């Protein structure tokens, strides 16, 4: 007796559990082997003004003595890419946020310009996600771009309790995706995020992440130059930036994490983003300067922001942070 | 108390309509983009829950929100991804034509949506049309064309 040749309809019907399993794998439910990524968003009071008040400035000069540990430097030419492009040129305030669904569907009672702002200082957002290993051969940890400030991403999904604004501010979901995705998993992995039914939480799913570790970031949000967005991201490494004359430095107040074997630093100057890799054994302060031999296309412009990732010997990100300067 | 009720209602919505939407979006745009866009739409739903819950067809409305996200993602070059067909089918004793996942990727998204929702998930064209805002007759047309294209692709053993 011959077996029956499966019809196309049979094949499709048998495909259901496979498709459902793939969908389930892409949802944001933690499994038994998951690792926690926590995101703690603490919006600051909205304020205007050219400069933010800065803390932890005292004593920074003394810590700078051990710095200047630049080993590798490359420059990213900023392309005119989409909002999720790998360079931060999309932080240009001239770029359209293009959020037709949000603006078109703005709820009744919102201001005419569609802006909904919740800057309650007590608002806290946390998230969790899966971090199984990244596929073999994926070597993108620590690359990519996480920028601070700038316009909303294309999927501006501000929600009650999730602060920020429509359509000009980063949301918890935006921040979760950017804060987790780029320093932690690099560009080759994807990430999704969504608020959970519990107010104040956002669920982050990283697929497939590279770093089987637990990270927690505090993300400060404030208004700057008329845009509400992220102004700093802080993990477990305390740091400060200091601008003296033409020189800007990044200082790790308590040193770098013990597990870190190198620190990867990115900073934006004019329209260029520069990347430096610092050897942690040489000191705890890093001068943010265009490397010798490279052309500073924007010599008159200050550094806009700096971000760093601390990376261990297995090329896993063990911490990250940064702020607008 | 009110917040608990709201949370439970939203939770129930995510479990029912959210799951339906996830299947719809994954069928139309592939698993990766489909799930991401569903997550984005559910985030939007959470924000606008009071308004959404009062709608006659909240899942249909949310489908449009998710579709906006998905189209952007696909427009940026995000691939349409489907898992490989289970090995058991291929080991049924016959040589099965073509790779089903690859053939699905080649279908226009509306045809793929109709084929998968009807023949994988057992929806009627009316049900598909209700969530996508498409007349049932149009869904049936997508379904016929989709199956024809799928058969052609599989018989040729194409690979993208």
Interface residues (C-beta under 8 A of the other chain):
Chain A: X3 X5 X6 X8 X9 X11 X12 X13 X14 X15 X16 X17 X18 X19 X20 X21 X22 X23 X26 X27 X28 X82 X84 X100 X101 X102 X105 X107 X108 X154 X155 X157 X158 X159 X160 X162 X171 X173 X190 X192 X193 X194 X195 X197 X198 X199 X205 X207
Chain B: X3 X7 X8 X10 X11 X14 X22 X23 X26 X27 X31 X32 X34 X35 X36 X39 X40 X42 X43 X44 X46 X47 X48 X50 X51 X64 X65 X68 X69 X72 X76 X82 X83 X84 X85 X86 X88 X89 X92 X93 X94 X96 X100 X115 X116 X119 X120 X121 X147 X150 X151 X154
